[in-house]
Amino acid sequence: MKCSNDSPRITAVAALRQPASNSLGSEESNRRKLKLLSDLILTDTKLRPIADKVIAGLRLSSQDGIELYRSPDLLAVGWLANYVREKKHGNVTYFNVNRHINPTNVCVAHCKLCAFGRDPNSPGAYSYALEEIYQRAEQGVREGATEFHIVGGLHPDLPFDYFLEMIRGLKQRCPGVHLKAFTMVEVHYFSRIAKISIEETLRRMKEAGVDSCPGGGAEIFHPRVRRVICDHKVSGQVWLNTAKKAHEIGLPSNATMLYGHVETEEERVDHLVKLREAQDQTHGFVAFIPLAFHPDNTPLSHIPKTTGYLDLRNIAVSRLMLDNFEHIKAYWIMLTPSIAQIALRFGANDLHSLSSGRSFENAARRPHHATRPRLAHSQRLICLHRNAHSRIPSPQQANSVSANFYNS
């Protein structure tokens, strides 16, 4: 299959000078750092002290994060993020093959940000029988899936045992598939309807066969934002506490941030810093995924869609602020393949996955979803890596959450 390499955006970003990746002792390292700083051309002088910190490997402050969001010099911000990305991962990028399984879209939360949830008797509402879920999962395995990504609505009538039985059945039928299941919001809801503690809820999930948890539901942690976009969802602090408890019992997770709605730059930075502090305590977050808000088919449809400029900035700032996160994902399904390619030079080292099945982002009907079946093919995704200025698709596992990867 021929890989097209004619994107003018990618060509422009590829012209950025890339940092060296090896150190030859402290003296040589200092010379390299000075050379890097001399190569970096800044049009925004406020970035100079931040660049000094990044090259020196020092942690950035909240104020640094705000300056990164406000700086007009996006290419310099991207250069710095790419320096950190290549220091951690060189020229390697990751992806996996997963199957989205959404057992139900019936949800009591009614979040304004959501195009997925339905009332029980609304048109389009569904809840799958377990056998139907197993059939979908087995079809995913036949298509090469190595991970099931399982999230759904907060159903008022389905008991916790339904979800535990689903996990046990999937693990029995597909024992080699990694089960990434249930956001912190769902965990809290299961705890409430089962009248057991968060710790006991997580323990039962793990015993049933859950291997890790996805990072959804974090949105923006700040209470002001949550009152507007998800006022019936758990608080940001409850989300963080639940994630920490999951990590403590050996369930790693991802983390997300939903941007591009009513949040401020300060609230984004606050979100990133809270995640960084939690990671300092548990070391349980595997990857961070900045998620662009899609307003279509939501009560917030009047909000403009995010731009590629904002998408790339959030990838870059995330990489720079989350120094203790190993992986930053460019979720190509929501960003579009072109922006995701560029993001691999703006701090991202993971393109997420080849996905199949119903999913939350489909509910917003992003235009490129019409071509998704053609794009969801391993050779085409490998082309995305190679066209991003010769990024290398990894033949190895990045971590326990990311399942299997393809060689180039």
Residue pairs with C-beta under 8 A, 6 or more apart in sequence:
1 379
1 380
1 383
3 382
3 383
3 386
3 387
4 383
4 387
5 386
5 387
7 338
7 341
7 387
9 308
9 338
9 342
10 338
10 341
10 342
10 387
10 388
10 389
13 78
13 342
13 345
13 346
13 389
14 345
14 389
16 75
16 78
16 79
16 82
16 345
17 39
17 79
18 82
18 86
19 36
19 82
19 83
19 86
19 87
20 32
20 35
20 36
21 86
21 87
21 90
23 29
23 32
24 32
33 55
33 56
36 55
36 83
37 51
37 52
37 55
40 51
40 76
40 79
40 80
41 76
42 48
42 51
42 73
42 76
43 72
43 73
43 76
44 71
44 72
44 73
44 76
46 67
46 71
47 67
47 68
47 71
47 73
47 76
47 77
47 80
50 60
50 64
50 67
50 68
50 80
50 320
51 76
51 80
53 59
53 60
53 64
54 60
54 80
54 83
54 84
54 320
55 83
59 323
60 68
60 320
60 321
60 323
62 269
62 270
62 273
64 321
65 268
65 269
65 272
65 273
65 317
65 320
65 321
66 265
66 266
66 269
68 77
68 313
68 316
68 317
68 320
68 321
69 265
69 268
69 269
69 313
69 317
70 265
71 77
74 309
74 312
74 313
74 316
77 313
77 316
77 317
77 320
77 346
78 312
78 316
78 345
78 346
78 347
80 316
80 320
81 315
81 316
81 317
81 319
81 320
81 346
81 347
82 345
82 346
82 347
84 319
84 320
84 323
84 347
85 319
85 328
85 347
85 348
85 349
88 326
88 349
89 349
91 390
91 391
91 392
92 349
92 391
92 392
92 394
93 344
93 348
93 349
93 350
93 351
93 385
93 388
93 391
93 392
93 393
93 394
94 327
94 349
94 350
94 351
94 393
94 394
94 398
94 402
94 405
95 350
95 351
95 352
95 353
95 354
95 381
95 385
95 393
95 405
95 406
96 146
96 147
96 352
96 353
96 354
96 402
96 403
96 404
96 405
97 143
97 144
97 145
97 146
97 147
97 353
97 354
97 378
97 403
97 404
97 406
98 140
98 145
98 146
98 147
98 148
98 149
98 180
98 353
98 354
98 355
98 403
99 136
99 137
99 139
99 140
99 141
99 143
99 145
99 147
99 148
99 149
99 355
99 356
99 357
100 149
100 355
100 356
100 357
100 358
100 359
101 133
101 136
101 137
101 140
101 148
101 149
101 150
101 357
102 116
102 150
102 151
102 152
102 153
102 357
102 358
102 359
102 360
103 127
103 128
103 133
103 150
103 152
103 158
103 162
103 163
103 166
104 126
104 127
104 128
104 152
104 153
104 155
104 158
105 116
105 117
105 118
105 124
105 125
105 126
105 152
105 153
105 363
106 117
106 118
106 119
106 120
106 125
106 126
106 127
106 153
106 155
106 156
107 114
107 116
107 117
107 118
107 152
107 153
107 154
107 155
108 153
108 154
108 155
108 156
108 232
109 117
109 153
109 154
109 185
109 230
109 232
109 233
110 117
110 232
111 117
111 229
111 230
111 231
111 232
111 233
112 228
112 229
112 230
112 231
112 298
112 299
112 300
113 219
113 229
113 230
113 258
113 261
113 293
113 298
113 300
114 230
114 298
114 360
114 363
115 294
115 296
115 297
115 298
115 360
115 363
115 364
115 365
116 153
116 360
116 363
117 153
118 124
118 125
118 126
118 153
119 125
120 156
120 157
127 155
127 158
128 136
130 162
130 165
130 166
130 169
133 166
133 169
133 170
134 169
134 170
134 173
136 357
137 145
137 148
137 170
137 173
137 174
137 177
138 173
138 174
140 148
140 356
140 357
141 174
141 177
143 356
144 354
144 378
145 177
145 356
146 176
146 177
146 178
146 403
146 404
147 177
147 178
147 179
147 180
147 353
147 402
147 403
148 170
148 174
148 177
148 178
148 179
148 180
148 181
149 180
149 181
149 214
149 353
149 355
149 359
150 166
150 167
150 179
150 180
150 181
150 182
150 214
151 181
151 182
151 183
151 186
151 214
151 216
151 360
152 186
154 185
154 186
154 189
159 193
159 194
160 190
160 193
160 194
160 201
160 204
163 182
163 190
164 204
164 205
164 208
165 208
167 179
167 181
167 205
167 208
167 209
167 210
168 208
168 209
170 177
170 179
170 209
171 179
171 208
171 209
177 403
178 211
178 212
178 400
178 401
178 403
179 209
179 210
179 211
179 212
180 210
180 211
180 212
180 213
180 214
180 254
180 401
181 205
181 210
181 212
181 213
181 214
182 190
182 205
182 210
182 213
182 214
183 213
183 214
183 215
183 216
183 217
184 213
184 217
184 218
184 234
184 238
184 239
184 242
184 243
184 246
184 253
185 216
185 217
185 233
185 234
185 239
186 217
187 198
187 201
187 202
187 205
187 213
187 242
187 246
188 198
188 234
188 238
188 242
190 201
190 205
191 197
191 198
191 200
191 201
194 201
196 204
198 241
198 242
198 245
199 245
199 249
202 245
202 246
202 249
202 251
203 249
205 251
206 249
206 250
206 251
210 251
211 251
211 400
211 401
212 251
212 252
212 253
212 254
212 286
212 400
212 401
213 243
213 246
213 251
213 252
213 253
213 254
214 253
214 254
215 253
215 254
215 255
215 256
215 285
215 287
215 288
215 289
216 256
216 360
217 233
217 234
217 239
217 256
218 236
218 239
218 255
218 256
218 257
218 258
218 271
218 275
219 225
219 226
219 229
219 230
219 233
219 236
219 256
219 257
219 258
220 226
220 229
220 236
220 257
220 258
220 259
220 263
220 267
220 268
220 271
221 236
221 237
221 239
221 240
221 267
221 270
221 271
221 274
222 236
222 263
222 267
222 270
222 271
223 235
223 236
224 267
225 261
225 262
225 263
225 267
226 233
226 235
226 236
228 262
229 258
229 261
229 262
229 300
234 242
236 271
236 274
240 274
240 275
240 278
243 253
243 255
243 278
243 282
243 284
243 285
244 278
244 281
244 282
244 284
246 252
246 253
246 284
247 253
247 282
247 283
247 284
247 285
248 282
248 284
251 284
252 284
252 285
252 286
252 399
252 400
252 401
253 284
253 285
253 286
253 401
254 285
254 286
254 287
254 288
254 289
254 329
254 401
255 275
255 285
255 287
255 288
255 289
255 325
256 288
256 289
256 290
256 291
257 268
257 271
257 272
257 275
257 288
257 289
257 290
257 291
257 314
257 318
258 291
258 293
259 268
259 290
259 291
259 292
259 293
259 306
259 310
259 314
260 292
260 293
260 303
260 305
260 306
260 310
261 293
261 295
261 300
261 303
262 300
262 303
268 314
268 317
269 317
269 321
272 317
272 318
272 321
272 322
273 321
275 285
275 288
275 322
275 325
276 321
276 322
276 323
276 324
276 325
278 285
279 285
279 322
279 324
279 325
280 324
283 324
285 325
286 326
286 327
286 399
286 400
286 401
286 402
287 325
287 326
287 327
287 328
287 329
287 350
287 399
287 401
287 402
288 318
288 322
288 325
288 327
288 328
288 329
289 328
289 329
289 331
289 352
290 311
290 314
290 315
290 318
290 328
290 331
291 331
291 334
292 305
292 306
292 310
292 311
292 314
292 334
292 335
293 300
293 303
293 305
293 306
294 305
294 334
294 361
294 364
294 366
295 301
295 302
295 303
295 304
295 305
295 364
296 364
296 365
296 366
297 363
297 364
297 365
298 364
308 336
308 338
308 339
308 342
311 335
311 339
311 343
312 339
312 342
312 343
312 346
315 328
315 330
315 343
315 346
315 347
315 348
316 346
316 347
318 328
318 347
319 328
319 346
319 347
319 348
320 347
322 328
326 398
326 399
327 349
327 350
327 398
327 399
327 402
328 347
328 348
328 349
328 350
329 348
329 350
329 351
329 352
330 339
330 340
330 343
330 344
330 348
330 350
330 351
330 352
331 340
331 352
332 339
332 340
332 351
332 352
332 381
332 384
333 352
333 355
333 359
333 361
333 366
333 369
333 372
334 361
334 366
335 343
336 366
336 368
337 368
337 375
337 384
340 348
340 351
340 384
341 384
341 387
341 388
342 388
344 351
344 385
344 388
344 389
344 391
345 388
345 389
350 398
350 402
351 381
351 384
351 385
353 403
354 376
354 377
354 378
354 381
355 376
356 376
361 369
362 369
368 375
374 380
375 381
378 406
381 393
381 406
382 393
382 406
382 408
385 391
385 392
385 393
385 408
386 393
386 408
392 408
393 405
393 406
393 407
393 408
394 405
395 405
395 406
395 407
395 408
396 405
397 403
397 404
397 405
398 405
